[in-house]
């Protein structure tokens, strides 16, 4: 990564930066709470990070919810 790109990434708001682990925890938290308003967030995070059913099941997502999300996951 070049110097300019590093500077831009460090200048950005830290709220916008998300790691794969934080995406998995956010998705599992939304699914566990059954927040209907944030279903678009769930599908976009799953497709953006390419999350698998195994990762989400390790995070504690129930099997029934994983089956319901199977069309989104690879």
C-alpha positions in Angstrom: 0.0 0.0 0.0 1.3 3.4 -0.9 2.0 6.3 1.4 -1.0 8.4 0.1 -3.4 5.5 0.6 -2.2 4.9 4.1 -2.7 8.6 5.0 -6.2 8.6 3.5 -7.1 5.5 5.5 -5.8 7.0 8.7 -7.6 10.3 8.2 -11.0 8.6 7.6 -13.5 8.3 10.4 -12.8 5.2 12.5 -16.5 4.5 12.6 -16.4 3.7 8.9 -13.6 1.2 9.3 -14.8 -2.4 9.9 -12.9 -5.6 10.2 -14.2 -9.0 9.2 -14.5 -10.0 12.9 -16.5 -6.9 13.7 -18.8 -7.6 10.7 -19.4 -11.1 11.9 -20.2 -9.9 15.4 -22.5 -7.1 14.1 -24.4 -9.6 11.8 -24.8 -12.1 14.6 -26.0 -9.4 17.0 -28.6 -8.1 14.6 -29.9 -11.6 13.9 -30.0 -12.6 17.5 -32.0 -9.5 18.4 -34.3 -10.0 15.3 -34.1 -6.3 14.3 -36.2 -6.2 11.2 -35.2 -2.6 10.3 -31.6 -3.7 9.7 -32.1 -6.7 7.4 -30.6 -4.7 4.6 -27.5 -4.2 6.7 -27.3 -7.9 7.3 -27.5 -8.8 3.7 -25.0 -6.1 2.6 -22.4 -7.1 5.2 -22.7 -10.8 4.3 -22.2 -10.1 0.6 -19.5 -7.5 1.2 -17.3 -9.6 3.4 -18.4 -13.0 1.8 -19.3 -14.4 5.2 -20.0 -18.1 5.4 -22.5 -20.1 7.4 -19.7 -21.6 9.4 -18.4 -18.2 10.6 -21.9 -17.1 11.6 -22.6 -20.4 13.4 -19.4 -20.0 15.4 -20.6 -16.6 16.3 -23.8 -18.0 17.7 -26.4 -17.6 15.0 -29.1 -20.2 15.3 -29.4 -22.9 12.5 -32.9 -21.8 11.5 -31.6 -18.3 10.7 -28.7 -19.7 8.7 -31.1 -21.7 6.6 -33.1 -18.6 6.0 -30.0 -16.7 4.9 -28.6 -19.5 2.7 -29.7 -17.7 -0.5 -27.5 -14.7 0.4 -24.4 -16.8 1.4 -22.1 -18.6 -0.9 
